[in-house]
Amino acid sequence: MSQITNSCADFLNHHVVTEFEPNLGTKVSLTVIFGVILLVGIIGNSITIKVTQVLQTNGYLQKNVTDHMVSLACSDLLVLLLGMPVELYSAIWYPFTSASGNASCKIYNFLFEACSFATILNVATLSFERYIAICHPFKYKSLSGSRTVKLIVFVWATSVCVALPLLFATGTEDPLEQLEGRDHPCKMQKSNRTICTNLASRWTLYRASIYSAFVVYIVVLVSVALMCREMMKILMGRNKSGTLAVRNGENEIGGLPKHESSKSKASRKQTIIFLGLIVGALAGCWMPNQVRRIMNAAKPKNEWNMAYFRAYITLTPIADTFFYLSSVLNPFLYNLSSRQFREVFLQVLQCHLTIQHVNKRTVIRSDINSARSTRPLMLASIRRGLPSNSKAKTGKFAAIQKPAPNSSTDSTGLATDTSQQCTSDQITAVAQDTITDKSTFDESEM
């Protein structure tokens, strides 16, 4: 009996662990990469929540968009906080042992699955909000209130339903139980190792759960891609109405003529890039993890050969890295697509908020534009009113006098008496003083 037990230990320690456990260099490298992703993800998503609240408070972001962005940031944070520490321990440093009990293994798999699919469904609902705003702007405001709450509830309820089977299909199990029927000396002997994995006795339920989740992922990916395609058509001016339904810098929806400003074109180009990156991130970051999950559910582990097992072990750290990277990308996409978001993001990061409410900013901008528009008219009026033969003026125009009789002239025939010359700087100073007085009066009236 002891000989069989020793053979089992030898089979695990020398044929499985030695063959497939990552070496120390790989473990350290993955730990550094995961640590950077975790730190950047926590900071980025936490600041995103704060930035969206600041933008909403100051009138730059509508509440329904804020709610979707906060829900997405929360699901990303939960994925990072729940998944990465456990992944570092159980998949990288100690891949063939489990420090958790059966109940904690089940709860972890359930929560992680729910938060993961909450992330992808939040991306879908946020894309749907943008689709309605850009492609159907007249329906946007009438449906925005109650629809947002329903969509967010739908996201989390659907995520729970998708993850619920894993409460019953996963748990801690001796890995040798899944090798029954294989040609090795352990056969049905127990070892001292247990891992958190899918249960051999619940194989059918586990497989159905993984395949159902994959179908949800494909449906979401295709839906988001189609919505982004339609939005790009509108933003690129391919709609038949002859107008461009886009969000301008102040987050208002409206139709713009095709003869738009360079600022509007730049904003439209940023939005198109943002939409393309959403689809790219959803496909590129999630697909490797979905392939790994399908490999795990395609056949029971007692049917895996060494090549299949090696491919699975090799794919796991790559798929995990891209999967967790998807929870870090959203804040960067927001910064890339919105100058206003980028400015407030940096202000929050530096703990120095200087943003003004959109109404106050509009008033200040209007005053500045008004002053700039009246300055050329005032300068022209002053120049037309310059005296040629009349007596000298008084007050602010005291320096504007006719040339003295004994003054000399230059080659152009203009008077050059330096004591009484009216320069363009003096005219500008008079105009600026007048504008300053007017703007001060206007502010006092307000």
C-alpha positions as CSV (number, residue, x, y, z in Angstrom):
1,M,0.0,0.0,0.0
2,S,2.8,2.4,0.9
3,Q,4.4,1.6,-2.4
4,I,1.3,2.7,-4.3
5,T,1.1,5.9,-2.2
6,N,4.7,6.7,-3.0
7,S,4.0,6.1,-6.6
8,C,1.1,8.5,-6.5
9,A,3.2,11.2,-4.9
10,D,5.9,10.6,-7.4
11,F,3.4,10.9,-10.3
12,L,2.2,14.2,-9.0
13,N,5.4,15.8,-7.9
14,H,7.7,14.7,-10.7
15,H,5.4,14.3,-13.7
16,V,2.7,17.0,-13.2
17,V,4.2,19.7,-11.0
18,T,7.7,19.6,-12.4
19,E,6.5,19.5,-16.0
20,F,3.9,22.2,-15.9
21,E,4.6,24.6,-13.0
22,P,6.1,27.9,-14.1
23,N,9.7,28.5,-13.3
24,L,10.8,31.2,-10.8
25,G,11.6,33.8,-13.5
26,T,8.2,33.4,-15.1
27,K,6.5,33.7,-11.7
28,V,8.3,36.9,-10.8
29,S,7.7,38.4,-14.2
30,L,3.9,37.6,-14.1
31,T,3.8,38.9,-10.5
32,V,5.3,42.3,-11.6
33,I,2.9,42.5,-14.6
34,F,-0.1,41.6,-12.5
35,G,0.9,44.1,-9.8
36,V,1.2,47.0,-12.2
37,I,-2.1,46.1,-13.8
38,L,-3.8,45.9,-10.4
39,L,-2.3,49.2,-9.2
40,V,-3.1,51.1,-12.4
41,G,-6.6,49.6,-12.6
42,I,-7.5,50.5,-9.0
43,I,-6.3,54.1,-9.4
44,G,-7.8,54.6,-12.9
45,N,-11.2,53.2,-12.1
46,S,-11.4,54.9,-8.7
47,I,-10.5,58.3,-10.3
48,T,-13.0,57.6,-13.1
49,I,-15.8,57.3,-10.5
50,K,-14.8,60.6,-9.0
51,V,-14.4,62.3,-12.4
52,T,-17.8,61.3,-13.6
53,Q,-19.4,62.7,-10.4
54,V,-17.5,66.0,-10.8
55,L,-18.5,66.3,-14.5
56,Q,-22.1,65.6,-13.7
57,T,-22.2,68.1,-10.8
58,N,-20.8,70.8,-13.0
59,G,-23.2,70.1,-15.9
60,Y,-20.8,68.5,-18.4
61,L,-22.1,64.9,-18.1
62,Q,-25.7,63.6,-18.0
63,K,-26.8,61.5,-15.1
64,N,-27.6,58.4,-17.2
65,V,-24.2,58.3,-18.7
66,T,-22.6,58.8,-15.3
67,D,-24.6,55.9,-13.9
68,H,-23.4,53.6,-16.6
69,M,-19.8,54.7,-16.3
70,V,-19.9,54.2,-12.5
71,S,-21.4,50.8,-12.9
72,L,-18.7,49.8,-15.3
73,A,-15.9,51.1,-13.1
74,C,-17.3,49.2,-10.1
75,S,-17.4,45.9,-12.0
76,D,-13.9,46.5,-13.2
77,L,-12.7,47.2,-9.7
78,L,-14.4,44.0,-8.4
79,V,-12.8,41.9,-11.1
80,L,-9.4,43.2,-10.3
81,L,-9.7,43.0,-6.5
82,L,-11.4,39.5,-6.5
83,G,-9.5,37.9,-9.3
84,M,-5.9,39.0,-9.4
85,P,-4.7,38.1,-5.8
86,V,-6.3,34.7,-6.1
87,E,-4.9,34.3,-9.6
88,L,-1.4,35.1,-8.4
89,Y,-1.6,32.5,-5.7
90,S,-3.5,29.7,-7.2
91,A,-2.5,29.9,-10.9
92,I,1.1,31.3,-10.8
93,W,2.8,30.5,-7.5
94,Y,1.0,27.4,-6.3
95,P,-1.0,26.1,-9.3
96,F,-1.5,22.5,-8.0
97,T,-2.7,23.4,-4.4
98,S,-5.6,25.2,-2.9
99,A,-5.6,27.2,0.3
100,S,-9.3,27.7,0.3
101,G,-12.1,25.5,1.5
102,N,-14.9,24.1,-0.6
103,A,-17.4,26.9,0.3
104,S,-14.9,29.7,-0.4
105,C,-14.0,28.1,-3.7
106,K,-17.6,28.1,-4.8
107,I,-18.2,31.7,-3.7
108,Y,-15.1,32.9,-5.4
109,N,-16.0,31.3,-8.8
110,F,-19.5,32.6,-8.6
111,L,-18.6,36.2,-7.7
112,F,-15.7,36.4,-10.2
113,E,-17.9,35.1,-13.0
114,A,-20.7,37.5,-12.1
115,C,-18.4,40.6,-12.0
116,S,-16.7,39.6,-15.2
117,F,-20.0,39.4,-17.1
118,A,-21.2,42.6,-15.4
119,T,-18.2,44.3,-17.0
120,I,-19.0,43.1,-20.5
121,L,-22.7,43.8,-20.2
122,N,-22.0,47.3,-18.8
123,V,-19.9,47.9,-22.0
124,A,-22.9,46.8,-24.0
125,T,-25.4,49.1,-22.2
126,L,-23.0,52.1,-22.3
127,S,-22.7,51.5,-26.1
128,F,-26.5,51.3,-26.3
129,E,-26.8,54.7,-24.6
130,R,-24.4,56.2,-27.1
131,Y,-26.2,54.5,-29.9
132,I,-29.5,56.0,-28.9
133,A,-28.0,59.4,-28.4
134,I,-26.2,59.5,-31.7
135,C,-28.5,57.6,-34.0
136,H,-31.9,58.5,-32.4
137,P,-31.3,61.8,-30.6
138,F,-35.0,62.7,-30.4
139,K,-35.8,59.5,-28.4
140,Y,-32.8,59.9,-26.2
141,K,-34.1,62.4,-23.6
142,S,-37.6,61.0,-23.5
143,L,-36.3,57.5,-22.7
144,S,-33.2,58.3,-20.6
145,G,-34.6,58.5,-17.1
146,S,-36.2,55.1,-16.2
147,R,-34.4,53.2,-18.9
148,T,-31.0,53.7,-17.3
149,V,-32.0,52.2,-14.0
150,K,-33.6,49.3,-15.8
151,L,-30.6,48.6,-17.9
152,I,-28.2,48.6,-14.9
153,V,-30.5,46.3,-13.0
154,F,-30.7,44.0,-16.1
155,V,-26.9,44.0,-16.3
156,W,-26.3,42.8,-12.7
157,A,-29.3,40.4,-12.7
158,T,-28.2,38.7,-15.9
159,S,-24.6,38.5,-14.6
160,V,-25.8,36.7,-11.5
161,C,-27.9,34.3,-13.6
162,V,-24.9,33.5,-15.8
163,A,-22.7,32.8,-12.8
164,L,-25.2,30.9,-10.7
165,P,-24.4,27.4,-12.1
166,L,-20.8,27.7,-10.9
167,L,-22.0,27.6,-7.3
168,F,-22.8,24.0,-7.9
169,A,-20.4,23.0,-10.6
170,T,-17.1,24.1,-8.9
171,G,-15.4,23.2,-5.7
172,T,-12.3,21.7,-4.2
173,E,-11.3,18.2,-5.4
174,D,-8.4,15.8,-5.5
175,P,-6.9,16.2,-9.0
176,L,-6.4,12.4,-9.2
177,E,-10.2,11.9,-9.2
178,Q,-10.3,13.5,-12.6
179,L,-7.6,11.1,-13.9
180,E,-9.7,8.0,-13.4
181,G,-9.2,5.6,-16.3
182,R,-5.8,7.1,-17.3
183,D,-2.8,4.8,-17.4
184,H,-0.9,5.9,-14.3
185,P,0.0,4.1,-11.0
186,C,-2.4,6.2,-8.9
187,K,-5.7,5.1,-10.3
188,M,-8.2,5.7,-7.5
189,Q,-5.8,6.4,-4.7
190,K,-6.1,9.7,-2.9
191,S,-3.3,12.3,-2.6
192,N,-2.8,15.1,-0.2
193,R,-3.5,17.7,-2.8
194,T,-6.8,19.5,-3.5
195,I,-7.4,22.2,-6.0
196,C,-10.3,24.6,-6.7
197,T,-11.7,23.4,-10.0
198,N,-14.8,22.2,-11.8
199,L,-16.1,19.0,-10.1
200,A,-16.0,15.8,-12.1
201,S,-19.4,14.8,-10.8
202,R,-21.0,18.1,-12.1
203,W,-19.3,18.0,-15.5
204,T,-22.5,18.4,-17.6
205,L,-23.6,21.5,-15.6
206,Y,-20.2,23.0,-15.8
207,R,-20.0,22.5,-19.5
208,A,-23.5,24.0,-20.1
209,S,-22.5,27.0,-17.9
210,I,-19.3,27.8,-19.9
211,Y,-21.0,27.4,-23.3
212,S,-23.9,29.6,-22.2
213,A,-21.5,32.3,-21.1
214,F,-19.6,32.1,-24.4
215,V,-22.9,32.6,-26.3
216,V,-23.6,35.7,-24.1
217,Y,-20.1,37.0,-24.9
218,I,-20.6,36.5,-28.7
219,V,-24.0,38.1,-28.7
220,V,-22.7,41.1,-26.8
221,L,-19.6,41.4,-29.0
222,V,-21.7,41.3,-32.2
223,S,-24.3,43.7,-30.8
224,V,-21.6,46.3,-29.8
225,A,-19.9,45.9,-33.1
226,L,-23.1,46.6,-35.0
227,M,-24.0,49.6,-32.8
228,C,-20.6,51.1,-33.2
229,R,-20.8,50.5,-37.0
230,E,-24.1,52.5,-37.2
231,M,-22.7,55.2,-35.0
232,M,-19.6,55.5,-37.2
233,K,-21.9,55.9,-40.2
234,I,-23.7,58.8,-38.6
235,L,-20.5,60.4,-37.4
236,M,-18.8,60.1,-40.8
237,G,-21.7,61.9,-42.4
238,R,-23.3,59.0,-44.2
239,N,-26.8,59.6,-42.9
240,K,-29.4,60.6,-45.5
241,S,-30.7,63.6,-43.6
242,G,-27.7,65.7,-44.5
243,T,-26.8,66.5,-40.8
244,L,-24.4,65.0,-38.4
245,A,-25.9,63.9,-35.1
246,V,-23.0,64.2,-32.7
247,R,-22.2,65.2,-29.1
248,N,-20.4,68.5,-29.0
249,G,-17.9,69.6,-26.4
250,E,-20.6,70.5,-23.9
251,N,-22.3,67.1,-24.0
252,E,-25.4,68.3,-25.9
253,I,-27.1,66.3,-28.6
254,G,-28.0,67.9,-31.9
255,G,-27.8,67.9,-35.6
256,L,-24.8,69.7,-37.2
257,P,-24.5,70.7,-40.8
258,K,-21.9,69.1,-42.9
259,H,-20.0,72.4,-43.1
260,E,-18.7,72.0,-39.5
261,S,-15.8,73.6,-37.8
262,S,-12.4,72.0,-37.4
263,K,-13.1,71.6,-33.7
264,S,-16.2,69.6,-34.4
265,K,-14.4,67.5,-36.9
266,A,-11.7,66.7,-34.4
267,S,-14.2,65.8,-31.8
268,R,-16.0,63.6,-34.2
269,K,-12.8,61.9,-35.2
270,Q,-12.0,61.2,-31.5
271,T,-15.4,59.6,-31.0
272,I,-14.9,57.3,-34.1
273,I,-11.6,56.2,-32.7
274,F,-13.1,55.6,-29.3
275,L,-15.9,53.4,-30.8
276,G,-13.3,51.4,-32.7
277,L,-11.2,50.9,-29.6
278,I,-14.2,49.6,-27.7
279,V,-14.8,46.8,-30.2
280,G,-11.1,46.1,-30.4
281,A,-10.7,45.8,-26.6
282,L,-13.8,43.7,-26.3
283,A,-12.6,41.2,-28.9
284,G,-8.8,41.3,-28.3
285,C,-8.8,41.2,-24.5
286,W,-11.6,38.8,-23.9
287,M,-11.2,36.3,-26.7
288,P,-8.0,34.5,-25.3
289,N,-9.8,33.9,-22.0
290,Q,-12.9,32.6,-23.8
291,V,-10.7,30.2,-25.8
292,R,-9.1,28.9,-22.5
293,R,-12.5,28.4,-20.9
294,I,-13.8,26.5,-24.0
295,M,-10.7,24.3,-23.9
296,N,-11.4,23.5,-20.2
297,A,-15.0,22.6,-21.0
298,A,-14.5,20.9,-24.4
299,K,-13.4,17.6,-22.8
300,P,-13.1,16.1,-19.3
301,K,-9.6,16.2,-17.8
302,N,-9.3,12.5,-17.9
303,E,-9.3,12.7,-21.7
304,W,-6.5,15.4,-21.8
305,N,-3.2,14.3,-23.3
306,M,0.1,15.9,-22.5
307,A,0.1,18.2,-25.5
308,Y,-3.4,19.5,-24.7
309,F,-2.5,20.1,-21.1
310,R,0.7,21.9,-22.1
311,A,-1.3,24.1,-24.5
312,Y,-3.8,25.0,-21.8
313,I,-1.1,25.8,-19.2
314,T,0.8,28.0,-21.7
315,L,-2.4,29.9,-22.7
316,T,-3.5,30.5,-19.1
317,P,-1.1,33.4,-18.1
318,I,-1.6,35.1,-21.6
319,A,-5.3,34.9,-21.4
320,D,-5.4,36.1,-17.8
321,T,-3.1,39.1,-18.6
322,F,-5.3,40.3,-21.5
323,F,-8.5,39.7,-19.5
324,Y,-7.4,41.8,-16.6
325,L,-6.0,44.4,-19.0
326,S,-9.5,45.0,-20.2
327,S,-10.5,46.3,-16.8
328,V,-7.7,48.9,-17.0
329,L,-8.3,50.2,-20.5
330,N,-11.6,52.0,-19.9
331,P,-10.2,55.0,-18.1
332,F,-7.6,55.4,-20.8
333,L,-10.3,55.2,-23.5
334,Y,-12.3,58.0,-21.7
335,N,-9.2,60.1,-21.5
336,L,-8.5,59.6,-25.2
337,S,-11.9,60.4,-26.4
338,S,-12.7,63.5,-24.2
339,R,-10.6,66.5,-23.5
340,Q,-12.8,67.6,-20.7
341,F,-12.6,64.2,-19.0
342,R,-8.8,64.3,-19.4
343,E,-8.5,67.7,-17.8
344,V,-10.6,66.7,-14.8
345,F,-8.9,63.4,-14.5
346,L,-5.5,65.1,-14.1
347,Q,-7.0,67.6,-11.7
348,V,-8.4,64.8,-9.5
349,L,-5.1,62.9,-9.7
350,Q,-3.3,66.1,-8.5
351,C,-5.9,66.8,-5.8
352,H,-6.5,70.2,-7.3
353,L,-9.9,70.8,-8.8
354,T,-10.3,74.0,-10.8
355,I,-13.2,73.1,-13.1
356,Q,-16.0,75.6,-13.3
357,H,-19.7,74.9,-13.8
358,V,-20.7,74.8,-17.4
359,N,-23.1,77.8,-17.0
360,K,-20.5,80.0,-15.4
361,R,-18.0,79.0,-18.0
362,T,-20.4,79.9,-20.8
363,V,-21.1,83.4,-19.3
364,I,-17.4,84.1,-19.0
365,R,-16.7,82.9,-22.5
366,S,-19.6,85.1,-23.8
367,D,-18.2,88.2,-22.1
368,I,-14.7,87.6,-23.6
369,N,-16.1,87.0,-27.0
370,S,-18.2,90.1,-26.8
371,A,-15.3,92.2,-25.8
372,R,-13.2,90.8,-28.6
373,S,-15.9,91.5,-31.2
374,T,-16.4,95.1,-30.1
375,R,-12.7,96.0,-29.9
376,P,-12.1,96.4,-33.7
377,L,-15.2,98.5,-34.0
378,M,-14.1,100.8,-31.3
379,L,-10.6,101.2,-32.7
380,A,-12.1,102.1,-36.1
381,S,-14.5,104.6,-34.5
382,I,-11.6,106.2,-32.6
383,R,-9.5,106.5,-35.8
384,R,-12.3,108.0,-37.8
385,G,-12.8,110.6,-35.0
386,L,-9.2,111.8,-35.0
387,P,-9.2,115.6,-35.5
388,S,-7.4,117.1,-38.5
389,N,-7.8,120.9,-38.0
390,S,-9.8,121.1,-34.8
391,K,-8.6,122.0,-31.4
392,A,-7.0,119.6,-29.0
393,K,-9.2,117.2,-27.1
394,T,-9.3,116.8,-23.4
395,G,-9.5,113.9,-20.9
396,K,-8.4,110.5,-22.2
397,F,-7.9,112.1,-25.7
398,A,-5.7,114.9,-24.5
399,A,-2.7,113.4,-26.4
400,I,-4.6,113.6,-29.7
401,Q,-3.7,117.1,-31.1
402,K,-3.1,118.6,-34.5
403,P,0.5,119.1,-35.6
404,A,2.3,122.2,-34.4
405,P,2.9,124.9,-37.0
406,N,6.7,124.5,-36.7
407,S,6.6,120.7,-36.8
408,S,8.6,118.9,-39.4
409,T,7.5,116.2,-41.7
410,D,9.0,112.9,-42.8
411,S,9.2,111.5,-46.2
412,T,5.6,110.4,-46.1
413,G,4.3,113.8,-45.3
414,L,3.0,112.9,-41.8
415,A,3.7,115.2,-38.8
416,T,6.6,114.1,-36.6
417,D,6.3,116.5,-33.7
418,T,7.2,114.0,-30.9
419,S,5.7,116.2,-28.3
420,Q,2.2,115.9,-29.7
421,Q,2.2,112.8,-31.9
422,C,-0.8,110.4,-31.6
423,T,0.6,106.8,-31.7
424,S,-1.3,103.6,-32.4
425,D,-0.3,102.4,-28.8
426,Q,-2.2,105.4,-27.4
427,I,-5.3,104.6,-29.4
428,T,-5.1,100.9,-28.3
429,A,-4.7,102.0,-24.7
430,V,-7.8,104.2,-24.9
431,A,-9.8,101.4,-26.4
432,Q,-8.7,98.9,-23.8
433,D,-9.5,101.3,-21.0
434,T,-13.0,101.8,-22.5
435,I,-13.5,98.0,-22.8
436,T,-12.3,97.5,-19.3
437,D,-14.7,100.1,-18.0
438,K,-17.6,98.5,-19.9
439,S,-16.9,94.9,-18.8
440,T,-16.6,96.0,-15.2
441,F,-20.0,97.7,-15.5
442,D,-21.5,94.6,-17.1
443,E,-20.2,92.4,-14.3
444,S,-21.6,94.7,-11.6
445,E,-24.9,94.6,-13.3
446,M,-24.9,90.8,-13.3
